[in-house]
Amino acid sequence: MKLLVAAMLAALLLLQYRIWISSQGVRSVYRLERAVAAQQAVDQRLTRRNARLEAEVADLKSGTGAIEERARSELGMIGPHETFYMVVEPPRFPPRPSH
């Protein structure tokens, strides 16, 4: 009887060790939960980015407004019958007099 109790106690201790202390127990579950949460955050960010890209593609397919806007901002396009004005700011510090 004592041997059976000792064996059961040893099995219980071994199982408790595997659950709480070993790398395959609770720590592993916690680490995996953090990894899943981090991946979900990345997925949400990429989902928002994909939605923006899909909207941009739909806009580019549907009309010339988006194409024209992109050409103006990225390529400096000037349309027909438009006048380009460049405003040049004066330098902040006056040049040094040369001696």
C-alpha positions as CSV (number, residue, x, y, z in Angstrom):
1,M,0.0,0.0,0.0
2,K,2.8,2.4,0.9
3,L,4.5,1.6,-2.4
4,L,1.3,2.4,-4.4
5,V,0.9,5.8,-2.5
6,A,4.6,6.6,-3.1
7,A,4.2,5.8,-6.8
8,M,1.1,7.9,-7.2
9,L,2.7,10.8,-5.3
10,A,5.7,10.5,-7.6
11,A,3.5,10.5,-10.7
12,L,1.6,13.5,-9.4
13,L,4.8,15.4,-8.8
14,L,6.1,14.5,-12.2
15,L,2.9,15.7,-13.9
16,Q,3.0,19.0,-11.9
17,Y,6.6,19.5,-12.9
18,R,5.6,19.1,-16.6
19,I,2.7,21.5,-16.3
20,W,4.3,24.3,-14.3
21,I,8.1,24.1,-14.7
22,S,9.0,22.4,-18.0
23,S,9.2,24.3,-21.3
24,Q,6.3,22.2,-22.6
25,G,3.8,23.4,-20.0
26,V,2.2,26.7,-19.1
27,R,5.2,28.8,-20.2
28,S,4.9,27.3,-23.7
29,V,1.2,28.2,-23.8
30,Y,1.8,31.7,-22.7
31,R,4.6,32.2,-25.3
32,L,2.3,30.9,-28.0
33,E,-0.5,33.2,-26.9
34,R,1.8,36.2,-27.2
35,A,3.0,35.0,-30.6
36,V,-0.6,34.7,-31.8
37,A,-1.5,38.2,-30.5
38,A,1.5,39.7,-32.3
39,Q,0.6,37.9,-35.5
40,Q,-3.0,39.1,-35.2
41,A,-1.8,42.7,-34.9
42,V,0.3,42.3,-38.0
43,D,-2.6,40.7,-39.9
44,Q,-4.9,43.6,-39.0
45,R,-2.4,46.1,-40.2
46,L,-1.9,44.2,-43.5
47,T,-5.7,43.8,-43.9
48,R,-6.1,47.6,-43.6
49,R,-3.3,48.1,-46.1
50,N,-4.9,45.7,-48.5
51,A,-8.2,47.5,-48.2
52,R,-6.5,50.8,-49.1
53,L,-4.8,49.2,-52.1
54,E,-8.0,47.6,-53.3
55,A,-9.8,50.9,-53.1
56,E,-6.9,52.6,-55.0
57,V,-7.0,49.9,-57.7
58,A,-10.7,50.3,-58.1
59,D,-10.3,54.0,-58.3
60,L,-7.6,53.7,-61.0
61,K,-9.7,51.3,-63.0
62,S,-12.9,53.4,-62.8
63,G,-11.7,56.8,-64.0
64,T,-8.9,59.1,-64.8
65,G,-9.1,61.3,-61.7
66,A,-6.9,59.0,-59.6
67,I,-4.4,58.6,-62.4
68,E,-4.2,62.3,-62.9
69,E,-3.8,62.9,-59.2
70,R,-1.0,60.4,-59.0
71,A,0.8,61.8,-62.1
72,R,0.6,65.3,-60.6
73,S,1.9,64.3,-57.2
74,E,4.6,61.8,-58.2
75,L,5.6,63.0,-61.7
76,G,4.9,66.7,-61.6
77,M,2.3,66.6,-64.4
78,I,0.9,69.9,-65.6
79,G,-2.3,69.6,-67.6
80,P,-3.2,71.4,-70.8
81,H,-4.4,75.0,-70.3
82,E,-2.8,75.1,-66.9
83,T,-0.1,77.5,-65.7
84,F,2.7,76.4,-63.4
85,Y,3.8,78.8,-60.8
86,M,6.9,78.2,-58.6
87,V,7.2,80.1,-55.4
88,V,10.8,80.5,-54.3
89,E,11.3,81.3,-50.6
90,P,14.1,83.7,-49.8
91,P,17.0,82.2,-47.8
92,R,16.5,82.3,-44.1
93,F,20.0,83.6,-43.3
94,P,21.4,86.4,-45.4
95,P,24.6,85.5,-47.1
96,R,27.9,86.6,-45.4
97,P,29.6,89.6,-47.0
98,S,32.8,88.5,-48.6
99,H,35.9,90.5,-47.6
